[in-house]
Amino acid sequence: MKPARDAHRWGRLLAKARTYLLVLVVLAILLSYVGYPLLQTVLMSLTSGSELSLANYREFFNRQRPINLEALGNSLYLSFWTVLLS
């Protein structure tokens, strides 16, 4: 009776190990296709030339270029209604 119980215990342990391995693989893929590009985008937006700077944000939010703020407003408006209605 004991070997059958041990076999059942090993079976459950292997099933859990497979589940954890699958979750790790999915997380690695998610990080490589979403996390890394997101991090690179943020870092590129915070650099001007080879130094850290907020110049890109100053240029984007410049009041002499209202088209940028209008585009941002339209994007936020569309996002709001998309989330609300979905």
N, C-alpha and C positions, 0 to 999 in steps of 0.2 A: 504494500500500500504506500510506503514511503517514496519509492522511485516514481510512482505516478504523480504524487503531489509535487515532487521536485521538478518533474518534467513540465507540469502545469505552471509552476512558478517561473521556470526559465522561459516558457512560451510567452507569458505576460511580460517578462522583462525585455525579451527581444521585440515584442510589439511596441512597448514604450520607447525603446531605443530607436526603432524605425521611425516612429512618430516624431521624436525629437530631431532626428537626422533630417527628415523631410522639412520640418519647420525651419531648421538652420539653413537648408538649401534655398528655400523660398525667401527667407530674410536676406540672404546673401545676394540673390538675384534682384530683389527689390531695392536693396541699398545700391547695387551697382548700376541699375537703370534709372533710379529716381533720386536717391540720396546724393550720389557723387555729382551728377549734373547740377542739382540744386545748389550744392556747396560751391561748385565752380562758378555758377552764375552770381551768387552773392559775393564771392571774393572778387570776381571781375568788376562788379558794380562798385566795389569799395576801393578800387585802385585806379589811379590815373598815371599812366606811364609805368613806373616801377615802384611807386610809393603809395601808401594808404592815403585816401583822400575822399572827401564827400563832394568833389567837384561834379561828378555825374548827377548827383541828386540836386545840387544847386542849379545846374543847367536845366534839369527836368522840371523843377518847381519854380522856374523863373516866371515872374508875372508878365514879362514882356512876350512870352510865348504861351498864350492861353490855350492853344490847341492841345498841348500835352495834358493840361488839367481837364480839359473837356473829354479827351480820350479816357483818362483815368476815371472820371465821373461816369461815363457811359459804361465802362467795364464793370465798375462797382454796382451800378444800377442793374445791368443785365445779370450779374452774379447773384444779387439779392433776390430778384424775381425767379431766377432759375432754381435756387435753393428752396425758396418758399413754395413754389408750385410743384416741385418734384417729390 
